[in-house]
Amino acid sequence: VAQGLLDAAGRGERVHSHSIVLEQPGCVNETPCIDEVVRHWRLAASYHPLGSGESIDWAAQARRRRYLPDYPTAAANLTLAAAVRDSGRRVLLTGMGGNTWLGGGVYPFQDFIARGEYGLLVDELRYQALEWGWPAALNRMLRGLAWPALPRPLRAWLEHRRRRIRGNALLAPEFARHVRLEERLHSRDSGGRFANLARWETWHWGTRGMLAHTFECGDREDAWQGVESRHPYFDRRLVEFLAPLPARFKRQGAHDRVLLLHSGCLPPALLRGGAQGEFSVTAHRELAREGAMESLRNLEIAGQGWVEQAVVDASLPLLRK
């Protein structure tokens, strides 16, 4: 999209893409998909293999941040930021927000029925049943259809009264109250504003308090690396365009981000589907490092009353699996 805008403006500049690729056994390598996009838009491109050596010095990062260290999967982000910095570039455009504003969520049924698109409704129902089971799929369909029938004050009251955060046995209750965790994670009440549950869901996830935490931590790490990340999918103009769009422009069964798929921004080869990588291997790798399990058995933050050490100990056998 960025390259298309530059071309339309006649700037003659090329966007340089930096991509992390996994080359470890058992991981999906997205290089062929990246190659298609690079050729389609004639981008300058750099590839950065994420091997077995990258890791995060968790203790040093916690001291620097004066906060919890990052997730294990963030090793890929740090590799990418360092590569951008070393290339002499300073601004990194990210895809954050793409799933939120383009994904469509799990409540598209009302839009399908309103437009008589019963084939799409059946496809969506079958897809959700395959992914999460028939009870969950039918429950979501009924909730989506019942929501607009509720009076606006009742919708607003139900959202205000909902449990904003699920019980978390790992966090010490007193610590959660002390840091006002519920307030930090709270999404702005909008149940009375949206009679369409799919649009409510999009707005709920796109304005949740967790985003402030995510952006703040990201900005700190970017500053440490000497780069600046910008998130075009959170541009207000784009959000105002995408938020009210009917669900069929965002999701159709197994295909989400439908609008992007048919926008002409992607090369034809990607429209047929392609392999999508995921970085959970980095979490497994960190847990397998020498001393990792022993560190988890003796957490300093447990001694400070932040987390329940007994809950951590009980989860370690699952982590090993």
N, C-alpha and C positions, 0 to 999 in steps of 0.2 A: 504493500500500500504506500509506504513512504517513497519507494522508488517511482511508483506511478505518479505521485504528486510532483516529484522533482522533474520527471519527464514532461508532464503536462505544463509545467511552468517554464520549460525550456532552459533549465539551469545547467544541464550538461554534467551534473555531478552524479557519482555512483555511490549508492549505499554499500558499506562494507559489512558483510555478515560474519559473525563469529559464532561457531556452533560447537557444542560439546558432543562427542560421539563416544559410545561405549564399544570397546573392542574386547571385552572379557568374555570367556566362555559362558554360554547360557544367557547372554544379554542380547537384546535386539539392537542391531546397528542401523541407525536411521540415515546413514550417509546417502543411500540411493534417493531417498525422498528429498533430502537437502539439495542434492545435485540437481534435481528437477526444478526446484524453485530458483536456484542460482542461474541455471540456463534460461529459464523462462523470462527472468527480469534482467539478465546480463549483469548480475551482481559481482562485485569483488568479494571473495570469500576466503575465510580461514577456518581450518578444522583443528580442534584441540582434543585429542584422545584423552579420555579419563581412564588412566590405567590403575594399577594396584598401589601406586605410591602416594597419591594425593590423600592428605588427611588434614584434620584441623587440630591445632593445639588447643584443646578445650579449656584447659586451666588458664592459659595466657589470654584467650579470648574473653573468658569470664572476668578476669582482672581488668582488661582493657575496657570492657563494656560496663563494668560494675553491674552486671546483670547475668542472666542465664546464657550459656553458650548456645550456638545455633544448632539446628538439626543436622544429623549426619549427612543427609542428602545435600546440604548446602556446600559440601566440598566441591561439587560441580560448579556452583555459582561463584565461589571464590576463584576457581581455576579460570573461569570465563572473564571475571572482572580483571584479574591480573593480566590476562592476555590482551584485553582491550587497552589497559594502561600501558603495557610494554610496546604496543603498536603505535603509541603516540596519540591515540584518540581519547576523548574524555567523556563523551555522551553515549549512553547505551540505551537503545529503545527496547523495551520488553513487551512480552505478550500478556502481562498480568491483566486480569479483568476480562479476557476473551471468553473464558468459560462462563463467567457470571452473566455478561450482557448478551452473549450470542448463543449460549448453551440451551436455553429453553426450560430447564428444570424438569420436574417430574409431575407437574399438574397441567398439561396442555389440553385436557379433555374438554373443558368448557368451550374453548375456541373451536375445536373440531366439530362439536355438536352445533354450535351457533351458526356455522357456515355449511352445515350439512355434509361435512367431509368424514363420513362414517368409515370409509376405508382406512383413512389415516388413524382414526380412533381405534379401530380393531388392530391395526399394526402396532400402535403404541401400547395397547393393552397386552398384546402377545409378547412384545419385547420386554416390558416391565415384569411380566409373569416369568419369563425365562431368566431374567436377571435376579429378581428378588422374590419370586413366588407369587401364586395367584392371590393369596390373602392381602399381601401388600399392594399389589396392582389394583385390585378391586377397591381397597380402602382409599387409595389415592384418588381413584376416579370418583367415588362417592363424595369424598371431601371436596373435590374440585367442583362438583355439580351442586353440592349443598351450600357452599360458601356464599354465592351471590344471592341466595334466597334469604339469608339472614339480614335483619335490619342493620343499617350502618352502625348505630350505637352499640348493638350487640357484638358485631365484629370487632369494634374497637375495644370493647370490654374484655372479650375473650383473649385478644392479643396482649392486652395489658396485664391480664391475670396469668398468662402462661408462665411456665417455669422457663426462665431465660437461659439458665445453664443447667445442664444435666449434672447429677451427682457425680463427683469425681473422687473415688476412694484414695487416689494417690496423694492429692493435696490435703494437707491438714486443714480441717474446717476453720480453725481460728485464724490461720494464715490467709485463707480465702476471704474471710470477713475483713481482716485488717487491710488488705490491699484493694478492697472493694472490687473483687473479681467480677461479680455480677454486673456492676456498673461499667466496667471496662469492656465486657463482651456484649453488652446490650445493643440491640439494633433499635433504631428509632421506630416507635410505634406508628404503623401505617395501615392497620387492619381496616379502619374506618375509611381510609382513602381509596383502597383498591377493592372493588367488588369482584375482580378477577383474581383467583388464587395464583395463577401462573405469574401474573404481573406482580402480585404481592411478594411471591417467593423471590423473584429477580431483585426487587428493591430491597428485600430483607437481607439477602446475601451481599448485595452491592454496597450497603451502607452499614454493615455490622461493625461493632466496635473493634473486633479483632483486626480489621484492616489498619487501624491506627498503629497497633503493635507491629504488624508486618512491615508497614512502610518505615516506621521509626528504626526498627532493627536493620532493615535494608539500607537505609540512608547512612547509618553509622558505619556499616561495613564498606559501603561505597566510598565514604569519605576516607576511611583507612586505606583503601586501595587506590585512591586518587581518581575516581571516576564518578559520574553522576548518572543515575538511572532515571528514565522518564517513561511514563506508562500511558501511551496514547489511548488505550481502551477506557481510561478513566477521564478522558477529556469530556467536559460537561456537555458540549454540543453533541458528541457521539452518544453519550448516555441518554440525553433527552430524546434522541432519535430512536435508540434501540429499546429503551425500557417499555414503551407502550406497544411495540410491534406484536401482532398476533403470534401465537405459539408456532403456527405452521411455517413461519419464516425462520424459526430457530431450531425446531426439533421435529423429526419425523421418524419415529421408531428408533432404530439403531443409529440413525444419522442425526447428529446435532450440528450446530453452527451452519444450518442449511443456507442462510443468507450468504455466508462467506463462501460456501462451496459453489454457489451460483453467481458470484460477484465478478468472475473473470480474473480475480487476483491469483488464483491457484492454477498451476499447469494441469492440463487434462489428465495426465498420468496419476495425479494425486486424487482426482475425483473417483477413481476406481478403488480407492482405499489403499492404504499402505501400512507398513509396520510402524508401530509407535513405541518408542523406547520408554523405559521407566528406570528410576535410579534407586530403587530400594536395595540394590546390591551394595550400595555404599553404606547403608545402615548395618547390613549383615557383616560387612568387612570391618567396620569399626568395633562391633561387638566381639569379633574374633581376634582383635589385637591383644597382645600380651598385656595383662593387667587390667583389661577393661571390666571383666566381671568382678574382680576384686574391688575395683573402685566403686562399682554399683552397690556392693555389699557394705560399703562404709562411706555413705554420702555425707559430706559436711552440711549440706542444706537440710538433711534430716535432723542433725544435731541442733540446727537453728530453728527447727519447728516448721519448716516449709512443707516437707513431704513426710509421708508415713513410711518409715524404713521397712516395716513388716509387709506392707503391700508390695514394695519393690522386690523384697526377697522372694515373695510368693510368685512373682511374675518371671523371675530369672529362668526357671525351667522352660517356660514358653519361649523366651527369647533365644535360648539355645537351639530350639527346634527351628 
